[in-house]
Amino acid sequence: MQQTRVLTGITTSGTPHLGNYVGAIRPAVASSLRADVEAFYFLADYHALIKVQDPARVQRSTLEIAATWLACGLAPEKVWFYRQSDVPEITELNWLLTCVAGKGVLNRAHAYKASVDKNREAGEDDDAGISAGLFMYPVLMAADILLFNAQKVPVGRDQIQHIEMARDFAQRFNHLYGAGSTEHFVLPEAVIEEQVATLPGLDGRKMSKSYDNTIPLFCPRPELKKLIYSIVTDSLAPGEAKDADTSNVFQLYQAFADAGETASMRQAFADGIAWGEAKEALFERIDAEISPLREKYESLMARPGEIEAILRDGAERLRAQLAAPRLAALRAAVGLRPLSQVSAAEAAVAHSTPVLPVFKQYREQDGRFYFKLMAGERVLLQSGGFDSPRDAGQHIATLRRDGYAPADPAITLGEAVLADEVRSALAALAEEDARKAAQKAAGAR
């Protein structure tokens, strides 16, 4: 069975809260039980250093998050479960990607732009108080993903841009260092659970440690009730109809309830349920799910040595089987290899090994998308810029289907390349496409 690689991480900068649980931990654990998924779960402690300079807090958060995942049912023997800082190949890949990442792309990162805007409002220099770590955060996140060629990455909507950046860096690396048909990185896709992508906090804003509006996942039952009763609501009295779609209480309830319970609560809002009654229902629904997990969590927190052993074992197996071999191949691709070693591209030329031409898509510093048709190291066709990768992909599909048209304004011939050479290359690709289609049809029968 072909497995899909799914990767999830949580930054070790605070205590896990309900937003972490419904948006990342719960769906991640559910995903780990599927036979068609190869799951990667990690504690992003390097990311934590960007905004937390309290060593004790980072260490405590690492323990709490590891215990949380284990309490919620993650089976470390069935998944890859590790601490980011225990896998040095991640930080080495971070540098390789830094060398291909466009600064212009990083300038547009939401977190960096928000910090710059805040400085401007305060009359400060654009980069006042902004660390290089914050600026380079998307590159490290890309390294987390690309080292293992993760295909799916569950994230909140505010993290979609980072997945797009990871795709951009991967395409750029493939463009620069891909030899022949070699693609070093697959392009990851963001996965969002629409219903629980962004959970509201106590004040209605997104539940986040940054806003200090979270509900700790495993706080004691009395504290959980107190926090839920402190959720900000409007002044509508009992008996007055309430809008479920704009209610923080309803959104939280919906994240824990099944379809039937959600429908009943929506009707109760329309019928004018009192806020106190709605909050009581919310508290009971959340506690019913969290209570048994809380007992497991407290037991694990009392045995930190066991958690440490689980994390180290996970990292050691991961490095031996995946990370170290993968990084060795990437080092060789960029030229960091023994001087006696001949590259794959050089070997292909030396032995005159015939290879199919290949289309390569990439994004340039101007933000536009390009492609070229390569025969080994030779550029046969070069495109102009497209507004989206989809537009570039559609043009490639047209070329593969219809062949080369000299009047096509979107492409130009490579240096010293004749039109017949391009036609032959496209014909070879068309023949290969037809062969694969025939094989697929035969397999379907």
RAZIZI-V582725 format. One record per residue. N is the residue number from 1. RES is the residue in one small letter. PHI is phi in whole degrees, 0 to 359 (* if undefined). NEAR is the number of other C-alpha atoms within 10 Angstrom. D_LAST is the distance of its C-alpha to the last C-alpha in whole Angstrom. Layout:
# RAZIZI-V582725
n=N res=RES phi=PHI near=NEAR d_last=D_LAST
n=N res=RES phi=PHI near=NEAR d_last=D_LAST
This chain:
# RAZIZI-V582725
n=1 res=m phi=* near=6 d_last=19
n=2 res=q phi=286 near=8 d_last=20
n=3 res=q phi=262 near=12 d_last=23
n=4 res=t phi=261 near=14 d_last=25
n=5 res=r phi=275 near=18 d_last=29
n=6 res=v phi=239 near=25 d_last=31
n=7 res=l phi=235 near=23 d_last=35
n=8 res=t phi=222 near=22 d_last=38
n=9 res=g phi=220 near=24 d_last=42
n=10 res=i phi=232 near=20 d_last=45
n=11 res=t phi=291 near=19 d_last=48
n=12 res=t phi=271 near=27 d_last=51
n=13 res=s phi=240 near=26 d_last=54
n=14 res=g phi=184 near=21 d_last=55
n=15 res=t phi=277 near=22 d_last=54
n=16 res=p phi=303 near=26 d_last=51
n=17 res=h phi=235 near=21 d_last=51
n=18 res=l phi=300 near=23 d_last=49
n=19 res=g phi=297 near=25 d_last=47
n=20 res=n phi=299 near=22 d_last=46
n=21 res=y phi=294 near=20 d_last=45
n=22 res=v phi=282 near=21 d_last=43
n=23 res=g phi=270 near=22 d_last=41
n=24 res=a phi=225 near=21 d_last=40
n=25 res=i phi=292 near=24 d_last=41
n=26 res=r phi=299 near=15 d_last=40
n=27 res=p phi=294 near=15 d_last=36
n=28 res=a phi=293 near=24 d_last=36
n=29 res=v phi=296 near=19 d_last=37
n=30 res=a phi=298 near=12 d_last=34
n=31 res=s phi=296 near=16 d_last=32
n=32 res=s phi=295 near=22 d_last=33
n=33 res=l phi=274 near=16 d_last=31
n=34 res=r phi=276 near=11 d_last=28
n=35 res=a phi=290 near=11 d_last=26
n=36 res=d phi=267 near=13 d_last=24
n=37 res=v phi=239 near=17 d_last=27
n=38 res=e phi=257 near=20 d_last=29
n=39 res=a phi=258 near=23 d_last=33
n=40 res=f phi=238 near=22 d_last=36
n=41 res=y phi=231 near=24 d_last=39
n=42 res=f phi=221 near=23 d_last=42
n=43 res=l phi=264 near=24 d_last=46
n=44 res=a phi=275 near=21 d_last=47
n=45 res=d phi=283 near=22 d_last=50
n=46 res=y phi=294 near=19 d_last=51
n=47 res=h phi=298 near=21 d_last=50
n=48 res=a phi=299 near=20 d_last=53
n=49 res=l phi=294 near=17 d_last=55
n=50 res=i phi=295 near=17 d_last=55
n=51 res=k phi=236 near=12 d_last=57
n=52 res=v phi=234 near=15 d_last=58
n=53 res=q phi=249 near=11 d_last=61
n=54 res=d phi=253 near=11 d_last=62
n=55 res=p phi=304 near=11 d_last=61
n=56 res=a phi=296 near=10 d_last=61
n=57 res=r phi=293 near=16 d_last=59
n=58 res=v phi=297 near=21 d_last=56
n=59 res=q phi=295 near=14 d_last=57
n=60 res=r phi=297 near=14 d_last=57
n=61 res=s phi=295 near=21 d_last=54
n=62 res=t phi=301 near=26 d_last=52
n=63 res=l phi=296 near=21 d_last=53
n=64 res=e phi=295 near=21 d_last=52
n=65 res=i phi=289 near=24 d_last=49
n=66 res=a phi=299 near=28 d_last=48
n=67 res=a phi=297 near=22 d_last=49
n=68 res=t phi=297 near=26 d_last=48
n=69 res=w phi=298 near=22 d_last=44
n=70 res=l phi=294 near=18 d_last=45
n=71 res=a phi=295 near=20 d_last=46
n=72 res=c phi=277 near=20 d_last=44
n=73 res=g phi=108 near=17 d_last=41
n=74 res=l phi=291 near=23 d_last=40
n=75 res=a phi=256 near=15 d_last=39
n=76 res=p phi=298 near=18 d_last=40
n=77 res=e phi=282 near=10 d_last=38
n=78 res=k phi=252 near=11 d_last=35
n=79 res=v phi=225 near=17 d_last=35
n=80 res=w phi=266 near=20 d_last=37
n=81 res=f phi=235 near=28 d_last=41
n=82 res=y phi=205 near=26 d_last=43
n=83 res=r phi=259 near=22 d_last=46
n=84 res=q phi=308 near=22 d_last=46
n=85 res=s phi=288 near=16 d_last=49
n=86 res=d phi=272 near=18 d_last=48
n=87 res=v phi=237 near=19 d_last=45
n=88 res=p phi=297 near=15 d_last=47
n=89 res=e phi=299 near=20 d_last=44
n=90 res=i phi=296 near=23 d_last=44
n=91 res=t phi=288 near=18 d_last=47
n=92 res=e phi=290 near=16 d_last=47
n=93 res=l phi=296 near=22 d_last=44
n=94 res=n phi=307 near=22 d_last=46
n=95 res=w phi=289 near=14 d_last=48
n=96 res=l phi=301 near=16 d_last=45
n=97 res=l phi=287 near=21 d_last=44
n=98 res=t phi=302 near=18 d_last=48
n=99 res=c phi=283 near=13 d_last=48
n=100 res=v phi=242 near=16 d_last=45
n=101 res=a phi=287 near=22 d_last=46
n=102 res=g phi=281 near=19 d_last=47
n=103 res=k phi=297 near=13 d_last=51
n=104 res=g phi=299 near=11 d_last=50
n=105 res=v phi=295 near=16 d_last=47
n=106 res=l phi=293 near=19 d_last=49
n=107 res=n phi=300 near=14 d_last=52
n=108 res=r phi=267 near=13 d_last=50
n=109 res=a phi=298 near=19 d_last=49
n=110 res=h phi=302 near=14 d_last=50
n=111 res=a phi=295 near=16 d_last=52
n=112 res=y phi=294 near=20 d_last=54
n=113 res=k phi=299 near=16 d_last=54
n=114 res=a phi=296 near=12 d_last=56
n=115 res=s phi=293 near=18 d_last=58
n=116 res=v phi=296 near=20 d_last=59
n=117 res=d phi=299 near=15 d_last=60
n=118 res=k phi=297 near=15 d_last=62
n=119 res=n phi=296 near=17 d_last=64
n=120 res=r phi=295 near=14 d_last=65
n=121 res=e phi=297 near=10 d_last=66
n=122 res=a phi=271 near=10 d_last=68
n=123 res=g phi=75 near=9 d_last=69
n=124 res=e phi=265 near=13 d_last=68
n=125 res=d phi=299 near=10 d_last=67
n=126 res=d phi=310 near=16 d_last=63
n=127 res=d phi=259 near=17 d_last=62
n=128 res=a phi=300 near=12 d_last=65
n=129 res=g phi=73 near=11 d_last=64
n=130 res=i phi=263 near=14 d_last=60
n=131 res=s phi=276 near=12 d_last=59
n=132 res=a phi=297 near=11 d_last=56
n=133 res=g phi=299 near=15 d_last=54
n=134 res=l phi=297 near=16 d_last=54
n=135 res=f phi=297 near=20 d_last=53
n=136 res=m phi=267 near=19 d_last=50
n=137 res=y phi=312 near=19 d_last=49
n=138 res=p phi=297 near=27 d_last=46
n=139 res=v phi=288 near=26 d_last=45
n=140 res=l phi=297 near=22 d_last=46
n=141 res=m phi=297 near=20 d_last=43
n=142 res=a phi=297 near=25 d_last=41
n=143 res=a phi=296 near=24 d_last=41
n=144 res=d phi=305 near=25 d_last=41
n=145 res=i phi=277 near=28 d_last=37
n=146 res=l phi=284 near=24 d_last=36
n=147 res=l phi=303 near=22 d_last=37
n=148 res=f phi=252 near=20 d_last=34
n=149 res=n phi=49 near=19 d_last=32
n=150 res=a phi=297 near=22 d_last=32
n=151 res=q phi=267 near=20 d_last=29
n=152 res=k phi=233 near=21 d_last=31
n=153 res=v phi=228 near=21 d_last=34
n=154 res=p phi=293 near=22 d_last=36
n=155 res=v phi=216 near=22 d_last=39
n=156 res=g phi=282 near=19 d_last=41
n=157 res=r phi=301 near=14 d_last=42
n=158 res=d phi=288 near=11 d_last=45
n=159 res=q phi=255 near=16 d_last=42
n=160 res=i phi=301 near=17 d_last=40
n=161 res=q phi=303 near=15 d_last=42
n=162 res=h phi=293 near=20 d_last=42
n=163 res=i phi=291 near=23 d_last=38
n=164 res=e phi=297 near=17 d_last=38
n=165 res=m phi=293 near=20 d_last=41
n=166 res=a phi=300 near=27 d_last=39
n=167 res=r phi=297 near=22 d_last=36
n=168 res=d phi=299 near=23 d_last=39
n=169 res=f phi=296 near=28 d_last=40
n=170 res=a phi=296 near=27 d_last=37
n=171 res=q phi=298 near=24 d_last=36
n=172 res=r phi=296 near=23 d_last=39
n=173 res=f phi=296 near=23 d_last=39
n=174 res=n phi=301 near=21 d_last=36
n=175 res=h phi=296 near=20 d_last=37
n=176 res=l phi=281 near=14 d_last=41
n=177 res=y phi=241 near=17 d_last=39
n=178 res=g phi=283 near=20 d_last=36
n=179 res=a phi=257 near=21 d_last=35
n=180 res=g phi=63 near=20 d_last=33
n=181 res=s phi=264 near=16 d_last=30
n=182 res=t phi=289 near=14 d_last=31
n=183 res=e phi=240 near=16 d_last=31
n=184 res=h phi=292 near=21 d_last=33
n=185 res=f phi=237 near=23 d_last=33
n=186 res=v phi=278 near=16 d_last=30
n=187 res=l phi=266 near=20 d_last=31
n=188 res=p phi=289 near=22 d_last=32
n=189 res=e phi=238 near=18 d_last=31
n=190 res=a phi=283 near=18 d_last=34
n=191 res=v phi=237 near=17 d_last=33
n=192 res=i phi=232 near=19 d_last=36
n=193 res=e phi=275 near=15 d_last=36
n=194 res=e phi=306 near=10 d_last=37
n=195 res=q phi=290 near=12 d_last=40
n=196 res=v phi=233 near=20 d_last=41
n=197 res=a phi=299 near=21 d_last=41
n=198 res=t phi=227 near=23 d_last=45
n=199 res=l phi=265 near=23 d_last=47
n=200 res=p phi=286 near=23 d_last=51
n=201 res=g phi=266 near=25 d_last=54
n=202 res=l phi=299 near=22 d_last=57
n=203 res=d phi=259 near=16 d_last=58
n=204 res=g phi=96 near=16 d_last=55
n=205 res=r phi=285 near=14 d_last=54
n=206 res=k phi=307 near=17 d_last=51
n=207 res=m phi=295 near=21 d_last=52
n=208 res=s phi=204 near=20 d_last=52
n=209 res=k phi=300 near=17 d_last=55
n=210 res=s phi=296 near=10 d_last=56
n=211 res=y phi=266 near=12 d_last=57
n=212 res=d phi=53 near=11 d_last=59
n=213 res=n phi=232 near=19 d_last=57
n=214 res=t phi=269 near=24 d_last=55
n=215 res=i phi=245 near=22 d_last=55
n=216 res=p phi=305 near=19 d_last=54
n=217 res=l phi=298 near=22 d_last=51
n=218 res=f phi=245 near=22 d_last=53
n=219 res=c phi=292 near=17 d_last=57
n=220 res=p phi=303 near=12 d_last=59
n=221 res=r phi=307 near=15 d_last=58
n=222 res=p phi=299 near=8 d_last=62
n=223 res=e phi=292 near=13 d_last=61
n=224 res=l phi=301 near=19 d_last=58
n=225 res=k phi=295 near=18 d_last=59
n=226 res=k phi=299 near=11 d_last=62
n=227 res=l phi=294 near=17 d_last=60
n=228 res=i phi=295 near=20 d_last=58
n=229 res=y phi=288 near=20 d_last=61
n=230 res=s phi=267 near=12 d_last=62
n=231 res=i phi=299 near=18 d_last=59
n=232 res=v phi=290 near=14 d_last=60
n=233 res=t phi=228 near=15 d_last=60
n=234 res=d phi=274 near=8 d_last=62
n=235 res=s phi=261 near=8 d_last=65
n=236 res=l phi=296 near=13 d_last=63
n=237 res=a phi=275 near=12 d_last=65
n=238 res=p phi=303 near=15 d_last=64
n=239 res=g phi=97 near=13 d_last=63
n=240 res=e phi=273 near=14 d_last=62
n=241 res=a phi=299 near=16 d_last=58
n=242 res=k phi=237 near=22 d_last=57
n=243 res=d phi=275 near=12 d_last=54
n=244 res=a phi=297 near=17 d_last=51
n=245 res=d phi=290 near=11 d_last=49
n=246 res=t phi=251 near=11 d_last=52
n=247 res=s phi=265 near=17 d_last=53
n=248 res=n phi=296 near=20 d_last=53
n=249 res=v phi=298 near=25 d_last=53
n=250 res=f phi=294 near=20 d_last=50
n=251 res=q phi=299 near=20 d_last=48
n=252 res=l phi=295 near=23 d_last=49
n=253 res=y phi=298 near=22 d_last=48
n=254 res=q phi=300 near=21 d_last=45
n=255 res=a phi=291 near=19 d_last=44
n=256 res=f phi=248 near=18 d_last=44
n=257 res=a phi=270 near=17 d_last=44
n=258 res=d phi=276 near=10 d_last=41
n=259 res=a phi=299 near=10 d_last=40
n=260 res=g phi=294 near=9 d_last=42
n=261 res=e phi=297 near=14 d_last=45
n=262 res=t phi=296 near=17 d_last=45
n=263 res=a phi=296 near=13 d_last=45
n=264 res=s phi=295 near=11 d_last=48
n=265 res=m phi=291 near=21 d_last=50
n=266 res=r phi=300 near=18 d_last=49
n=267 res=q phi=294 near=15 d_last=51
n=268 res=a phi=298 near=17 d_last=54
n=269 res=f phi=297 near=23 d_last=54
n=270 res=a phi=296 near=15 d_last=54
n=271 res=d phi=277 near=14 d_last=57
n=272 res=g phi=93 near=17 d_last=59
n=273 res=i phi=306 near=20 d_last=58
n=274 res=a phi=288 near=18 d_last=61
n=275 res=w phi=299 near=20 d_last=60
n=276 res=g phi=297 near=12 d_last=62
n=277 res=e phi=292 near=12 d_last=60
n=278 res=a phi=295 near=18 d_last=56
n=279 res=k phi=291 near=20 d_last=57
n=280 res=e phi=296 near=14 d_last=58
n=281 res=a phi=296 near=15 d_last=54
n=282 res=l phi=296 near=23 d_last=53
n=283 res=f phi=300 near=21 d_last=55
n=284 res=e phi=296 near=15 d_last=54
n=285 res=r phi=291 near=17 d_last=50
n=286 res=i phi=292 near=20 d_last=50
n=287 res=d phi=295 near=20 d_last=52
n=288 res=a phi=298 near=11 d_last=50
n=289 res=e phi=276 near=12 d_last=47
n=290 res=i phi=275 near=18 d_last=49
n=291 res=s phi=307 near=16 d_last=52
n=292 res=p phi=295 near=12 d_last=50
n=293 res=l phi=289 near=19 d_last=48
n=294 res=r phi=298 near=20 d_last=52
n=295 res=e phi=296 near=12 d_last=53
n=296 res=k phi=296 near=16 d_last=51
n=297 res=y phi=299 near=21 d_last=51
n=298 res=e phi=297 near=15 d_last=55
n=299 res=s phi=293 near=12 d_last=55
n=300 res=l phi=293 near=20 d_last=52
n=301 res=m phi=298 near=17 d_last=55
n=302 res=a phi=279 near=11 d_last=58
n=303 res=r phi=231 near=12 d_last=56
n=304 res=p phi=297 near=15 d_last=55
n=305 res=g phi=298 near=11 d_last=55
n=306 res=e phi=293 near=11 d_last=52
n=307 res=i phi=294 near=18 d_last=50
n=308 res=e phi=301 near=16 d_last=51
n=309 res=a phi=296 near=10 d_last=50
n=310 res=i phi=296 near=17 d_last=47
n=311 res=l phi=294 near=20 d_last=46
n=312 res=r phi=293 near=16 d_last=48
n=313 res=d phi=296 near=17 d_last=45
n=314 res=g phi=299 near=21 d_last=42
n=315 res=a phi=292 near=22 d_last=44
n=316 res=e phi=296 near=14 d_last=44
n=317 res=r phi=293 near=14 d_last=41
n=318 res=l phi=296 near=19 d_last=39
n=319 res=r phi=295 near=17 d_last=41
n=320 res=a phi=294 near=11 d_last=41
n=321 res=q phi=270 near=11 d_last=37
n=322 res=l phi=233 near=12 d_last=36
n=323 res=a phi=294 near=19 d_last=39
n=324 res=a phi=295 near=17 d_last=41
n=325 res=p phi=299 near=13 d_last=38
n=326 res=r phi=295 near=18 d_last=37
n=327 res=l phi=294 near=19 d_last=41
n=328 res=a phi=300 near=13 d_last=41
n=329 res=a phi=294 near=13 d_last=38
n=330 res=l phi=290 near=20 d_last=40
n=331 res=r phi=299 near=15 d_last=43
n=332 res=a phi=297 near=16 d_last=42
n=333 res=a phi=298 near=20 d_last=40
n=334 res=v phi=270 near=14 d_last=44
n=335 res=g phi=101 near=13 d_last=46
n=336 res=l phi=271 near=11 d_last=47
n=337 res=r phi=217 near=15 d_last=47
n=338 res=p phi=305 near=8 d_last=49
n=339 res=l phi=296 near=7 d_last=50
n=340 res=s phi=275 near=6 d_last=49
n=341 res=q phi=272 near=10 d_last=46
n=342 res=v phi=264 near=13 d_last=44
n=343 res=s phi=291 near=14 d_last=41
n=344 res=a phi=298 near=14 d_last=38
n=345 res=a phi=294 near=16 d_last=38
n=346 res=e phi=295 near=13 d_last=41
n=347 res=a phi=295 near=12 d_last=40
n=348 res=a phi=296 near=16 d_last=37
n=349 res=v phi=295 near=12 d_last=40
n=350 res=a phi=299 near=9 d_last=42
n=351 res=h phi=262 near=8 d_last=39
n=352 res=s phi=53 near=9 d_last=38
n=353 res=t phi=287 near=10 d_last=34
n=354 res=p phi=289 near=10 d_last=32
n=355 res=v phi=229 near=11 d_last=30
n=356 res=l phi=292 near=14 d_last=28
n=357 res=p phi=295 near=22 d_last=30
n=358 res=v phi=216 near=20 d_last=30
n=359 res=f phi=272 near=20 d_last=31
n=360 res=k phi=238 near=23 d_last=33
n=361 res=q phi=256 near=19 d_last=34
n=362 res=y phi=200 near=23 d_last=37
n=363 res=r phi=242 near=22 d_last=40
n=364 res=e phi=261 near=14 d_last=43
n=365 res=q phi=299 near=12 d_last=47
n=366 res=d phi=284 near=10 d_last=47
n=367 res=g phi=86 near=16 d_last=44
n=368 res=r phi=267 near=15 d_last=42
n=369 res=f phi=250 near=22 d_last=39
n=370 res=y phi=229 near=23 d_last=38
n=371 res=f phi=213 near=23 d_last=36
n=372 res=k phi=216 near=23 d_last=36
n=373 res=l phi=258 near=22 d_last=34
n=374 res=m phi=247 near=22 d_last=35
n=375 res=a phi=238 near=20 d_last=34
n=376 res=g phi=66 near=21 d_last=36
n=377 res=e phi=263 near=13 d_last=39
n=378 res=r phi=264 near=14 d_last=39
n=379 res=v phi=272 near=19 d_last=39
n=380 res=l phi=270 near=24 d_last=38
n=381 res=l phi=227 near=20 d_last=38
n=382 res=q phi=230 near=19 d_last=39
n=383 res=s phi=271 near=21 d_last=39
n=384 res=g phi=276 near=14 d_last=42
n=385 res=g phi=275 near=20 d_last=42
n=386 res=f phi=245 near=18 d_last=39
n=387 res=d phi=286 near=11 d_last=40
n=388 res=s phi=214 near=13 d_last=37
n=389 res=p phi=297 near=17 d_last=34
n=390 res=r phi=294 near=11 d_last=32
n=391 res=d phi=299 near=14 d_last=34
n=392 res=a phi=297 near=21 d_last=34
n=393 res=g phi=297 near=18 d_last=30
n=394 res=q phi=294 near=11 d_last=29
n=395 res=h phi=291 near=17 d_last=32
n=396 res=i phi=298 near=20 d_last=29
n=397 res=a phi=301 near=12 d_last=26
n=398 res=t phi=296 near=11 d_last=28
n=399 res=l phi=296 near=17 d_last=29
n=400 res=r phi=294 near=19 d_last=26
n=401 res=r phi=275 near=14 d_last=25
n=402 res=d phi=257 near=12 d_last=28
n=403 res=g phi=86 near=18 d_last=30
n=404 res=y phi=275 near=20 d_last=34
n=405 res=a phi=243 near=12 d_last=36
n=406 res=p phi=303 near=10 d_last=40
n=407 res=a phi=275 near=8 d_last=41
n=408 res=d phi=294 near=9 d_last=39
n=409 res=p phi=284 near=9 d_last=42
n=410 res=a phi=275 near=13 d_last=40
n=411 res=i phi=225 near=19 d_last=39
n=412 res=t phi=226 near=16 d_last=42
n=413 res=l phi=289 near=18 d_last=41
n=414 res=g phi=291 near=18 d_last=42
n=415 res=e phi=299 near=11 d_last=45
n=416 res=a phi=62 near=8 d_last=46
n=417 res=v phi=257 near=14 d_last=42
n=418 res=l phi=264 near=11 d_last=41
n=419 res=a phi=301 near=16 d_last=39
n=420 res=d phi=297 near=10 d_last=37
n=421 res=e phi=294 near=12 d_last=37
n=422 res=v phi=292 near=23 d_last=35
n=423 res=r phi=299 near=15 d_last=33
n=424 res=s phi=295 near=14 d_last=32
n=425 res=a phi=295 near=22 d_last=31
n=426 res=l phi=291 near=22 d_last=29
n=427 res=a phi=295 near=18 d_last=27
n=428 res=a phi=297 near=15 d_last=26
n=429 res=l phi=293 near=20 d_last=25
n=430 res=a phi=298 near=17 d_last=23
n=431 res=e phi=296 near=13 d_last=21
n=432 res=e phi=293 near=13 d_last=20
n=433 res=d phi=298 near=14 d_last=19
n=434 res=a phi=294 near=12 d_last=17
n=435 res=r phi=297 near=12 d_last=16
n=436 res=k phi=295 near=12 d_last=14
n=437 res=a phi=297 near=12 d_last=13
n=438 res=a phi=293 near=12 d_last=11
n=439 res=q phi=297 near=11 d_last=10
n=440 res=k phi=295 near=11 d_last=9
n=441 res=a phi=295 near=10 d_last=6
n=442 res=a phi=295 near=9 d_last=5
n=443 res=g phi=295 near=8 d_last=5
n=444 res=a phi=293 near=7 d_last=4
n=445 res=r phi=284 near=5 d_last=0
